């Protein structure tokens, strides 16, 4: 189950507004799947089974009957949990190729959607801040190009079609330059009913805190494809609408991998609460798979099924009554017709992780709930199912499923980072408490529950039986020490090669180095205590780790933006080489909004890092500095230095926001996207 959260994590009020927007958009959890055409034998209770003709329909009918029976027995109880909420300019020929960087991704070679992309010659930026004369959001594709002298010039502004009926939520771009194609991904919410009262599906104290009236919403995923000419200029290509919500996308070569979820509004469940049994039976008997499988609609053509029932999977032992369909779709961007393949399973997906050849979907059989404070609370004995698929070209094959105790946490941006593959084994960091800390203020709040314990689980695909078997966990009887000091919660997680790096969250920042070289015996190799904590960790080399987070004062309250450089060449003895604090309490970085908030490019012995920031002079500063902070790390000397802040264009009428701030580098040039504008500067 997933609640889309695109606002800054430390603004819980913004989260409530988003919950208002998506109040009755169901986000059910659970489920599984297996490869169509193969013989699926469920040897463990997490495995998925391929659907034979007619089997998927029977499975869903049984689910609907069970949901109806539960509603009759407990009329006010929610079954699905809380809902989730061109002008062209003259061109100059490009110069010789130079090194370049995009924003950071979790795995090398596996690209992720973002607002700013480059192939080293052309730059594509998604402007999500512009409005039409009528006040509607007008997304625009801004195209820049590197010229023969090394400059980066604007060459094209391409408006995207406006959706006048819904609430658009841009997700980002994927660029397949070798295929002469790009795609902009977004999600749109469309009201489909009158405003709702304080409903039984949602806690009334939380509903009462909402600013806007709650609506039932229908969601769709929008794919706007662009065709790129020989110079890199873009023209509008096919526009596709897919039923459901966006979970995530990846790009391997020219193949786009898209994961969506769909909570169908089937006729059976739209009947009045007191409908006679015979009417219910009639409507159920008339039901077809078209009533609950998502569709794909390209341009003005008729909608067609995104996936066939025999390309789907069921989870025979899943006892959850939540009703949601997860779909994996691969699209060949090099294909003139956008050749595609889709697979689905009945159940929701809350996070995806992708290695170069394998896709992992994390889901659960149990819905979570929201406390009146807005914090997520998981059920006791909560477990997370993980389903593994192979992706080769556009082919999708189900491989195996497994289970870890607990959840992947409370932060949508960090959930994918709780997983990492190495030599075919999957490492998963899960939290086994019902609630946990989400924002820095939680660490000092008297009303927030204690931090959640953490467990590392290593899973390996079995030779038969479609099982991700547990090889080892940590802590264990041989290594019983908890991951994290008493009263602190793990916050930043990064798996890379045979190591894992963990940072706890409160006043002291114990950096843990995990030795995962023996998957049957994971252990803490060493640790280091530094005041403050890191939100994100970036391995610059095998020996150097760069961290971004917050400083913390003597009373555990967060201070300014903190940068740290750590030597991890000897895992048993990690050391802090340098730390810098920028500004005072209340400052922000783009990483507070997106895991793509940072870019870095190695130039000789220097790693040049671009990180958008708000820098406060004092707590409560009404006019913080807003711009792109340039940072240099000498990877040979192990030093860390701040360069001048590249200021963002100012708007005296609004408080600056980092939501859409991104940056990249091409040679000696910086490209900074902020507020829908592109700023180009020398490093």
DRENROVO-18457 format. One record per residue (C-alpha): residue in three letters; x, y, z. Coordinates in steps of 0.5 Angstrom, whole numbers, padded with zeros to 4 digits, always signed. Each point is the difference from the previous one (the first is absolute). Layout:
BEGIN
AlaXYZ/...
# end
This chain:
BEGIN
Unk+0000+0000+0000/Unk+0003+0007-0002/Unk-0002+0007+0002/Unk+0003+0005-0005/Unk+0004+0005+0003/Unk+0003+0005-0004/Unk+0001+0005+0005/Unk+0005+0002+0005/Unk+0001-0006+0005/Unk+0000+0005+0006/Unk-0006+0004-0002/Unk-0006-0005+0003/Unk-0005+0005-0001/Unk+0001+0000-0008/Unk+0000-0008+0001/Unk-0007+0001+0003/Unk-0002+0005-0006/Unk+0002-0006-0005/Unk-0004-0005+0004/Unk-0006+0005-0001/Unk+0001+0000-0007/Unk+0000-0008-0001/Unk-0004-0002+0006/Unk-0004-0005-0003/Unk+0005-0003-0005/Unk+0001-0007+0002/Unk+0007-0002+0001/Unk-0001-0007+0002/Unk+0006-0005+0002/Unk+0002-0007-0001/Unk+0000-0005-0006/Unk+0005-0004-0004/Unk+0001-0003-0007/Unk+0004-0005-0005/Unk+0002-0001-0007/Unk-0006-0001-0005/Unk+0002-0006-0004/Unk+0004-0003+0006/Unk-0003-0005+0005/Unk+0000+0003+0006/Unk+0000-0004+0007/Unk-0001+0004+0006/Unk+0005-0003+0004/Unk+0000+0006+0005/Unk-0006+0004+0003/Unk+0003+0006-0004/Unk+0001-0003-0007/Unk-0004+0002-0006/Unk-0004-0004-0004/Unk-0001+0001-0008/Unk-0008+0001-0002/Unk-0003-0005-0004/Unk-0006+0002-0005/Unk-0005+0002+0005/Unk+0003-0001+0006/Unk+0002+0008+0001/Unk-0008+0001+0000/Unk-0001-0005+0005/Unk+0005+0002+0004/Unk-0003+0008+0000/Unk-0007-0003+0001/Unk+0002-0003+0006/Unk+0004+0006+0003/Unk-0006+0004-0001/Unk-0005-0005+0003/Unk+0005+0000+0006/Unk+0000+0008+0000/Unk-0007+0000+0000/Unk-0001-0005+0006/Unk+0005+0004+0004/Unk-0004+0007-0001/Unk-0006-0003+0002/Unk+0003-0003+0006/Unk+0004+0007+0002/Unk-0003+0005-0004/Unk+0004+0006+0002/Unk+0007-0004-0001/Unk+0004+0002-0006/Unk+0003-0006-0004/Unk+0005+0004-0004/Unk+0003+0005+0005/Unk+0001+0007-0001/Unk+0000+0003-0007/Unk+0006+0002-0003/Unk+0000+0008-0003/Unk+0021+0027-0052/Unk+0004+0006-0003/Unk+0007-0002-0003/Unk+0006+0004+0000/Unk+0006+0000-0005/Unk+0005-0006+0002/Unk+0007-0001+0000/Unk+0004-0006-0001/Unk+0002-0004+0006/Unk+0008+0000+0002/Unk+0004-0006+0001/Unk-0003-0005+0006/Unk+0002+0002+0007/Unk-0002-0004+0006/Unk-0007+0001+0003/Unk-0004-0001+0006/Unk-0008-0001+0001/Unk-0003+0000+0007/Unk+0002-0006+0005/Unk-0004-0007-0001/Unk+0000-0006+0004/Unk+0004-0005-0004/Unk+0005+0001-0006/Unk-0003-0001-0007/Unk-0007+0000+0003/Unk-0003+0007-0002/Unk-0006+0003+0004/Unk-0005+0005-0002/Unk+0002+0008+0002/Unk-0001+0007-0002/Unk+0006+0001-0003/Unk+0004-0004-0005/Unk+0006+0000-0005/Unk+0004-0004-0005/Unk+0006+0004+0001/Unk-0002+0004-0006/Unk-0008+0002+0001/Unk-0003+0002+0006/Unk-0008-0002+0002/Unk-0003+0004+0005/Unk-0007-0001+0003/Unk-0003+0007+0002/Unk-0006-0002+0005/Unk+0000+0007+0002/Unk-0004+0004-0005/Unk-0007+0001-0001/Unk-0005+0002-0006/Unk-0003+0007+0000/Unk-0006-0004+0003/Unk+0004-0002+0006/Unk+0001-0007-0002/Unk+0006-0004+0001/Unk+0004+0000-0007/Unk+0006-0005+0000/Unk+0005+0002-0005/Unk+0006-0004-0003/Unk+0006+0005+0000/Unk+0006-0002-0005/Unk+0007+0002+0001/Unk+0006-0002-0005/Unk+0007+0001+0001/Unk+0004+0004-0005/Unk+0007-0001-0003/Unk+0003+0005+0005/Unk-0003-0004+0006/Unk-0006+0005+0001/Unk-0007-0003+0002/Unk-0005+0004-0004/Unk-0008+0000+0000/Unk-0002-0003-0007/Unk-0008-0002+0002/Unk-0006+0001+0004/Unk-0005-0006-0001/Unk-0007+0001+0004/Unk-0003-0006+0002/Unk-0007-0001-0001/Unk-0004+0002+0006/Unk-0005-0004+0004/Unk-0006+0004+0002/Unk-0004-0005+0004/Unk+0005-0003+0005/Unk+0006+0002+0005/Unk+0006-0002-0004/Unk+0006-0002+0004/Unk+0007+0000-0004/Unk+0004-0006+0001/Unk+0006+0001-0004/Unk+0004-0001-0007/Unk+0003-0007-0003/Unk+0005+0002-0006/Unk+0002-0006-0005/Unk+0004+0004-0004/Unk+0003-0006-0004/Unk-0007-0001-0002/Unk-0002+0007-0002/Unk-0006+0000+0006/Unk-0001+0003+0006/Unk-0006+0000+0005/Unk-0004+0004+0005/Unk-0003-0004+0006/Unk-0006+0003+0004/Unk-0006-0002+0004/Unk-0006+0004+0000/Unk-0006-0001+0005/Unk-0007+0002-0002/Unk-0006+0001+0004/Unk-0005-0005-0001/Unk-0005+0001+0006/Unk-0003+0006+0004/Unk+0004+0002+0006/Unk+0000-0005+0006/Unk-0002+0001+0007/Unk+0005-0002+0006/Unk-0001-0008-0003/Unk+0001-0006+0004/Unk+0006-0002-0004/Unk+0004+0006+0003/Unk+0002+0002+0007/Unk-0005+0006+0001/Unk+0005+0004+0004/Unk+0005+0000-0006/Unk-0006+0001-0005/Unk-0002+0006+0004/Unk+0007+0003-0001/Unk-0001+0000-0007/Unk+0000+0007-0004/Unk-0004-0003-0006/Unk-0006-0004+0000/Unk+0002-0007-0002/Unk-0002-0003-0006/Unk+0000-0007-0003/Unk+0005+0000-0006/Unk+0002-0004-0006/Unk+0007-0001-0002/Unk+0004-0001-0006/Unk+0007+0000-0002/Unk+0002+0005-0006/Unk+0005-0002-0005/Unk+0002+0006-0005/Unk+0005-0003-0005/Unk+0005+0004-0004/Unk+0003-0001-0006/Unk+0007+0003-0001/Unk+0003+0002-0007/Unk+0008-0001-0002/Unk+0001+0007+0004/Unk-0003-0002+0006/Unk-0006+0004+0000/Unk-0007-0003+0002/Unk-0007+0000-0003/Unk-0006-0003+0003/Unk-0001-0007-0001/Unk-0005-0005+0003/Unk-0004+0002+0006/Unk-0002-0006+0004/Unk-0005-0001+0006/Unk+0001-0006+0005/Unk-0006-0001+0005/Unk+0003+0000+0007/Unk+0006+0003+0004/Unk+0007+0001-0001/Unk+0005-0004+0004/Unk+0007+0001-0003/Unk+0003-0001-0007/Unk+0007-0002-0002/Unk+0004+0000-0007/Unk+0005-0005-0002/Unk+0003+0001-0006/Unk-0006+0002-0005/Unk-0005-0004+0004/Unk-0005+0004+0005/Unk-0002-0004+0006/Unk-0007+0003+0003/Unk-0003-0002+0006/Unk-0007+0002+0002/Unk-0006-0002+0004/Unk-0007+0000-0001/Unk-0006+0000+0005/Unk-0006-0001-0004/Unk-0007+0002+0001/Unk-0004-0006-0002/Unk-0008+0000-0001/Unk-0001-0005+0006/Unk+0003+0005+0005/Unk-0003+0006-0003/Unk-0007-0003+0002/Unk-0004+0003+0006/Unk+0002-0003+0007/Unk-0007-0003+0001/Unk+0000-0003-0007/Unk-0004-0007+0000/Unk+0004-0006-0001/Unk-0003-0002-0007/Unk+0002+0007-0003/Unk+0007-0001+0003/Unk+0000-0007-0003/Unk-0002+0002-0007/Unk+0005+0006+0000/Unk+0006-0005+0002/Unk-0002-0005-0005/Unk+0000+0005-0005/Unk+0007+0002+0002/Unk+0006-0001-0005/Unk+0007+0002+0000/Unk-0001+0006-0003/Unk-0003+0003+0006/Unk+0006+0000+0004/Unk+0006-0001-0004/Unk+0004+0007-0002/Unk+0000+0003-0007/Unk+0005+0003-0005/Unk-0003+0006-0004/Unk+0004+0003-0006/Unk-0002+0007-0002/Unk-0007+0000-0003/Unk+0000-0008-0001/Unk-0005-0004+0004/Unk+0003-0003+0007/Unk+0003-0007-0001/Unk+0001-0005+0006/Unk+0007+0002+0003/Unk+0001-0008+0002/Unk-0004-0006-0002/Unk-0002-0005+0006/Unk+0004-0005-0002/Unk+0006+0005+0001/Unk-0002+0001+0007/Unk+0002-0004+0007/Unk-0004-0001+0006/Unk+0003-0001+0007/Unk-0004-0006+0002/Unk+0002+0000+0008/Unk-0002+0008+0000/Unk-0005+0001+0005/Unk+0000+0007+0000/Unk-0007+0003-0003/Unk+0003+0006-0003/Unk-0001+0001-0007/Unk+0005+0003-0005/Unk+0004-0003-0006/Unk+0007+0002-0001/Unk+0003+0000-0007/Unk+0007-0001-0003/Unk+0000+0003-0007/Unk+0007+0000-0005/Unk+0000+0005-0006/Unk+0005+0000-0005/Unk+0001+0007-0001/Unk+0004-0002-0007/Unk-0006-0003-0003/Unk-0004+0004-0005/Unk-0006-0002+0003/Unk+0002+0000+0008/Unk+0000-0008+0000/Unk-0002-0002+0007/Unk-0001-0006+0005/Unk-0004+0000+0006/Unk-0001-0004+0006/Unk-0004+0001+0006/Unk-0002-0003+0007/Unk-0006+0001+0005/Unk+0003+0004+0006/Unk+0003+0007+0001/Unk+0008+0002-0001/Unk+0003+0005+0005/Unk+0007+0000-0003/Unk+0004-0002-0005/Unk+0007-0002-0001/Unk+0004-0002-0006/Unk+0007-0002-0002/Unk+0002-0001-0007/Unk-0004-0006-0001/Unk-0004-0001+0005/Unk-0006+0004+0003/Unk-0003-0001+0007/Unk-0007+0002+0003/Unk-0001+0001+0007/Unk-0007-0001+0002/Unk-0004-0002+0006/Unk-0006-0004+0002/Unk-0002+0005+0005/Unk-0003+0007+0000/Unk+0003+0005+0004/Unk-0004+0006+0003/Unk+0001+0007+0002/Unk+0000+0003+0007/Unk-0003+0006+0002/Unk+0007+0003+0000/Unk+0001-0002-0008/Unk+0005-0005+0002/Unk+0000-0007-0003/Unk-0002-0006+0004/Unk+0002-0007-0002/Unk-0004-0006+0002/Unk+0003-0004+0006/Unk+0004-0006-0003/Unk+0001+0004-0007/Unk+0003-0003-0005/Unk+0003+0002-0007/Unk-0001-0005-0006/Unk+0005+0001-0006/Unk-0001-0002-0007/Unk+0006-0001-0005/Unk-0001+0000-0007/Unk+0006+0000-0006/Unk+0000+0005-0005/Unk+0003-0001-0007/Unk-0001+0005-0005/Unk-0008+0000+0000/Unk-0001-0007+0003/Unk-0002+0000+0007/Unk+0000-0007+0004/Unk-0002-0001+0007/Unk+0006-0004+0004/Unk-0002+0000+0007/Unk-0003+0003+0007/Unk+0002+0000+0007/Unk-0001+0004+0006/Unk+0003+0004+0005/Unk-0002+0002+0007/Unk-0003+0008+0001/Unk+0000+0005-0005/Unk+0004+0004-0004/Unk-0001+0006+0004/Unk-0004+0007-0001/Unk+0003+0004-0005/Unk-0001-0001-0007/Unk+0006+0002-0003/Unk+0004-0004+0005/Unk-0004-0007-0001/Unk+0004-0002-0007/Unk+0007+0001+0004/Unk-0002-0005+0005/Unk+0001-0005-0005/Unk+0007-0002-0004/Unk+0002-0006-0004/Unk+0007-0003+0000/Unk+0002-0006-0004/Unk-0007-0002-0001/Unk-0002+0001+0008/Unk-0005+0005+0002/Unk+0002+0004+0006/Unk-0006+0003+0004/Unk+0000+0005+0006/Unk-0007+0000+0003/Unk-0003+0003+0006/Unk-0004-0005+0005/Unk-0004+0006+0004/Unk-0007+0002-0001/Unk+0002+0007+0000/Unk+0007+0004-0001/Unk+0003+0007-0001/Unk-0001+0003-0007/Unk+0002+0007+0001/Unk+0006+0003+0004/Unk-0005+0003+0005/Unk-0002-0007+0002/Unk+0006-0001+0003/Unk-0002+0005+0006/Unk-0007+0000+0000/Unk-0003-0003+0006/Unk-0006-0002-0004/Unk+0003-0004-0005/Unk+0001-0008+0002/Unk+0007-0003+0001/Unk+0004-0001-0006/Unk-0001-0007-0004/Unk+0006-0005+0001/Unk+0003-0002-0007/Unk+0002-0007-0003/Unk+0004-0002-0006/Unk-0002-0006-0004/Unk+0004-0003-0006/Unk-0005-0004-0005/Unk+0003-0005-0005/Unk-0005-0003-0006/Unk+0000-0008+0001/Unk+0001-0004-0006/Unk-0007-0002+0000/Unk-0006+0001+0004/Unk-0001+0008-0002/Unk+0003+0002+0007/Unk+0004+0005+0002/Unk+0003-0003+0006/Unk+0003+0003+0006/Unk+0007-0001+0001/Unk+0002+0004+0006/Unk-0003+0006+0004/Unk+0004+0005+0004/Unk-0001+0001+0006/Unk+0001-0008+0002/Unk+0002-0004+0005/Unk+0007+0000-0002/Unk+0000+0008-0001/Unk-0006+0002+0005/Unk+0002+0007+0000/Unk-0006+0005-0002/Unk+0001+0004-0007/Unk+0000+0007+0003/Unk+0001+0002+0007/Unk-0005+0000+0006/Unk-0005+0006-0002/Unk+0002+0001-0007/Unk-0003-0003-0007/Unk+0004-0001-0006/Unk-0001+0005-0005/Unk+0005+0000-0006/Unk+0001-0007-0003/Unk+0005-0001-0006/Unk+0002-0007-0003/Unk+0006+0000-0005/Unk+0003-0007-0002/Unk+0002-0004+0006/Unk-0001+0006+0005/Unk-0006+0003+0003/Unk+0000+0007+0004/Unk-0005+0002+0005/Unk-0001+0007+0004/Unk-0005+0001+0006/Unk-0004+0006+0001/Unk+0000+0004+0006/Unk+0006+0004+0004/Unk+0006-0005-0002/Unk+0001-0002-0007/Unk+0003-0008+0001/Unk+0002-0001-0007/Unk+0000-0008+0000/Unk+0004-0004-0006/Unk-0003-0007-0001/Unk+0004-0005-0003/Unk-0004-0004-0004/Unk+0005-0004-0004/Unk-0002-0007+0003/Unk-0008+0001-0001/Unk-0001-0006+0005/Unk+0004+0004+0005/Unk-0002+0008+0000/Unk+0004+0004+0005/Unk+0001+0007+0003/Unk+0007+0001-0002/Unk+0001+0007+0003/Unk-0003+0006+0002/Unk+0001+0007+0001/Unk-0003+0006+0004/Unk-0001+0007-0002/Unk-0005+0005+0002/Unk-0006+0001-0004/Unk-0002-0005-0005/Unk+0000-0001-0008/Unk-0007-0001-0004/Unk+0004-0003-0006/Unk+0006-0003-0001/Unk+0004+0000-0007/Unk+0006-0005-0001/Unk+0005+0005-0004/Unk+0006-0006+0000/Unk+0001-0006+0003/Unk+0003+0003+0006/Unk-0004+0007+0000/Unk-0007+0001+0002/Unk-0004+0007+0000/Unk-0006+0001+0004/Unk-0005+0006+0000/Unk-0004+0001+0006/Unk-0001+0004+0006/Unk+0004+0003+0006/Unk-0003-0001+0007/Unk+0000+0004+0006/Unk+0001-0002+0007/Unk-0007-0001+0001/Unk-0001-0004-0006/Unk-0003+0005-0004/Unk+0002+0000-0007/Unk+0005+0006-0003/Unk+0002+0002-0006/Unk+0002-0004-0007/Unk+0006-0005+0002/Unk+0005-0003-0005/Unk+0004-0006+0002/Unk+0006-0003-0003/Unk+0002-0007+0003/Unk+0006-0005-0002/Unk-0003-0007+0000/Unk+0006-0003-0003/Unk+0001-0004+0006/Unk-0007-0003+0002/Unk+0002-0001+0007/Unk+0002+0007+0001/Unk-0004+0005-0004/Unk+0002+0007+0002/Unk-0002+0007-0002/Unk+0004+0004-0004/Unk-0004+0007+0000/Unk-0007+0003+0002/Unk-0003+0006-0002/Unk-0006+0003+0002/Unk-0004+0005-0004/Unk-0004+0005+0003/Unk-0005+0000+0006/Unk-0006-0004+0002/Unk-0006+0000-0005/Unk+0005-0001-0006/Unk-0002-0005-0006/Unk+0004-0004-0005/Unk-0004-0003-0007/Unk+0001-0007+0003/Unk-0005+0002+0005/Unk-0005+0000-0006/Unk+0003-0005-0004/Unk+0006-0006+0000/Unk+0002+0004-0007/Unk+0002+0006+0003/Unk+0007-0001-0001/Unk+0005+0000-0005/Unk+0007-0002-0001/Unk+0006+0000-0005/Unk+0007-0002+0001/Unk+0005+0004-0003/Unk+0007-0002+0001/Unk+0001-0001+0008/Unk-0006+0004+0001/Unk-0007-0002+0001/Unk-0005+0006-0002/Unk-0006+0000+0004/Unk-0006+0004-0002/Unk-0006+0001+0006/Unk-0006+0005+0000/Unk+0000+0003+0007/Unk-0004+0005+0004/Unk+0005+0003+0005/Unk-0003+0003+0006/Unk+0004+0005+0004/Unk-0004-0001+0006/Unk-0006-0004+0002/Unk-0006+0002-0003/Unk+0004+0004-0005/Unk-0006+0003-0005/Unk+0005+0001-0005/Unk+0005-0006-0001/Unk+0005+0000-0006/Unk-0003-0004-0005/Unk+0005-0003-0005/Unk+0004-0006-0003/Unk+0006-0001+0005/Unk+0006-0002-0003/Unk+0005-0005+0004/Unk+0006-0003-0002/Unk+0003-0007+0003/Unk+0008-0001-0001/Unk-0001-0008-0001/Unk+0008+0000+0001/Unk+0001+0004+0006/Unk-0007-0001+0003/Unk-0002+0007+0001/Unk-0007+0003-0001/Unk-0001+0008-0002/Unk-0005+0004-0001/Unk+0000+0005-0007/Unk-0005+0006-0001/Unk-0007-0001+0000/Unk-0003+0001-0007/Unk-0007+0004+0002/Unk-0007-0002-0003/Unk-0004+0005-0003/Unk-0003+0004+0006/Unk-0008+0001+0000/Unk-0001+0005+0006/Unk-0008-0002+0000/Unk+0001-0008+0002/Unk+0005-0004+0005/Unk+0005-0004-0004/Unk-0002-0007-0001/Unk+0005-0006-0002/Unk-0005-0005-0002/Unk+0002+0001-0008/Unk+0007+0002+0001/Unk+0005-0005-0004/Unk+0007+0001-0003/Unk+0005-0003-0004/Unk+0007+0001-0003/Unk+0002+0000-0007/Unk+0008+0001-0001/Unk+0001+0006+0004/Unk-0007+0003+0000/Unk-0005-0001+0005/Unk-0008+0000-0002/Unk-0004+0001+0006/Unk-0008-0001-0001/Unk-0004+0005+0006/Unk-0007+0002+0000/Unk-0001-0002-0008/Unk+0006+0004-0002/Unk+0007-0002-0002/Unk+0006+0003+0002/Unk+0007-0001-0003/Unk+0006+0001+0003/Unk+0008-0001+0000/Unk+0002-0005+0006/
# end
